[in-house]
């Protein structure tokens, strides 16, 4: 098929439907109706002369023909994204848009970004407080998330993973540790909004909290905590993540190497 005849929009719909194995979820991603997704898939099947999906009692399944072309298709879309970003690089090569938890930015990330900017005075930063912000909608370059891993994106762990106990008394709960087991307490006497507030409450003598090791270390170094207990290994940690196209950018590689080094 000639390049000028490629059904790019239908291929984009097929990629979304193949990832979700659901016309409804693909429609949500693409902001169209499930019927429109179905129409695009049928039109693509007519053009290609193959069946792309089978309906089974468990839901949608890809046919062998669909699976055979999926990896190459997704590779092609990544190249398209790389091309667009390369064309945009002239405007944005020195601007970073980053999403991060507020407490993590204040305690750890801000000093690191200041040090990076000292070595690269031309760079500018735009910070987004919602670390769960969508990369496309928020035009993010990178995000920091408290998670078990990078998920569907590329990523590196920042510092030590796991948690550590700080303070004394009854437990302080926060979203990352919403129901800590009480030792002599039936339930947490204090619930706060994030790990930074849990640390502040523990430092003020309001109880004890289980918080990220990396965050506690920064408070200890800044003299905001007298001491911390032994760390508890865990799968959660602060992860620096980005979709593959962003991860490949020269400017993103430079900042990732600095922060993770």
Secondary structure, DSSP 8 states (H G I E B T S, - for coil): --GGG--HHHHHHHHHHHHHT-HHHHHHHHTS-HHHHHHHHHHHHHHHTS--EEEETTEEEE-HHHHHHHHHHHHHHHHHHHHHHHHHHHHHTTEEEEE--HHHIIIIIHHHHHHHHHH-TT-EEEEES-TT--TTTTT-SEEEEEESS-TTSEEEE-S--SEEEEESSSBEEBTTBTT---SS-SS-SEE-SSHHHHHHHHHTTS-EEEEEHHHHHHHHHTTS-S----EE--S-EEEEEE-HHHHTSHHHHHHHHHHH-
